[in-house]
């Protein structure tokens, strides 16, 4: 048997900035360990932070913490990961979250997928009726749980990695 060398990925964060990128960069708000953005129909954004927070952010920089987020185990690559609008979001406010669900034994977790209703009020944002619709029953330590969600073109199926 022979082993082949493995090349590590290049961290683009250490590369020099492009003089003329094909897009405009504007700072909207500051986050700690942001992971995923879901754009709402009105232009606002839902932004996950791996430490277990979900924010509703507006284009003018205002941000509001969303309540009702489930507990997560934030460690290394795991924590609160994805936020996705359901295909039915415009009519029912449904969203999906993927996250590292803490196990009964301290320091263990596994991937969970939850569905909730996002309720936005005057100065408030909350997840209601949160329900875990799938979880990996095997809780472990470390690793990377994946957590990407996609919907089929006919919007009848949800796919989870």
N, C-alpha and C positions, 0 to 999 in steps of 0.2 A: 504494500500500500504506500502511496505517496500523498503527501499533503501539499496543497497549493496555497500560496500566500493570499491573505484577505486584505483588501484595501479598505481603510476606514473612510467614512463619508467626510467631506470637507464642510466645515462649519462656515457658512456664508457670512456669518456675523463678523468674521475677521478680514473679509475681502474689502478693498477700498470701494467707496460709493461710486456708482456710475454717474458720470457728469451730466448726462441727459437721459434719464429713464423715460420709458414710454408711458408714464403715468404721473399723476400729481400726488405728492405726499403731504398730508395735513394731519397734525396731531389733534385728536378729538378729545381724548381723555386718557388718564393714567391708570394702569392696572398692575396688579402683582400676579405674576405667573398666568397671564391670560392663555387660554387654550383654544377656544372655538368661538366663532361669531355666527349668529343667525340673524339675518336682516328681516325686520318686520315690514309689512306692506307700506307703512307710513314713513319708512326710512330710519326709524330707530333700530337699535341693535340689542340683542341679548348676547352677553359675553360671559363665558365661564372662566373662573379662576380655579386652578388646580387645587388650591387650599380648601375649596368647598363653597365658594361664593358665586352667585349668579347676579349679574347687573343688567339693568335696562339703561342703555346709554343713548343720548340724543346727539344729533349732528352738531349742536351748539356746545357740547362738552358736559352738559348736565348728566349725572349718572345717579341711579337709584338702586339700592340693593334689593333684590327680590327675596321675599321671605318664603318659607315652606320648602326649602331645598333639603333633600335627604342628607343624613350624615355620610361622610366619605372618609376613606383612609387616604390621606395625602402622604405619599412616601415615594421618593425617586420619580418614576414615570407615571405613577398612579395618583388618582384624586378625582375631582369633578372634571369630566372630560367633555363630551359632546353635548350640544344643544341643537335641536332640529325642530323646525316647524312641521307639524303634521300637514298632509295635503289638505285637510279640512280646516286649517287654522283660521281662515277668514270668517268661517261661520261658527266655529265653536271654541277658538282660542287654545286648541290642543297643541302641546309640545311634547317632545321626547328628550330625556336626559340619559346619558351613559356615564357611569361612574364606578369607582372602586368601592364596593360595599364592604364595610368592616365585618370581619368574622367574629365568632364568639371568643376565639383565642386571640389575645392581644397581638397586634402586628400582622394579622392575616386579613386577606380580602380577596374578592373576586369580582368579575364584571357583572354589573346589573344594568338593566334597561327599564326605565320608568316612563310612564305617560302621566301628564298632569294638565290642568287647565290654567292658563295664565290669565290672571285678572289684574287689569291696570285701572287704577282709580286716580283721583286727584292727589298726587304726592305719594302714592302707594303702588306697589306691584307685589303680587303674591302668587304662589303656586297652590292650587286647590285640588282636592281629590287625587293626590298623587298615588299612583298604584304601580308597584313593580310588576311588569308583565313578563320579564324573563330574568333569571339570574343563574350564574354558574354555581352549582351547588358545592363545588370543591374550592375551599378557601386555602390560599397558600401565601407564602411570603415572597415578595419581589416579583420580577417579571414585568411584562408590558401586556396589558389586557386588550389592546386594540381599540375597539369601541367606535368604529365608524358606522354610520347608518346611511342607507340609501333607499329610495322608494322606486318601485317599478314604474315604467312609463304610464301604465294604466292606473297607477296609484292604489292598487289593490293589495300590494305586498310590500312589506318592510324587510330589508336585508340588514343584518348586523354582523360585523366582523369581530 
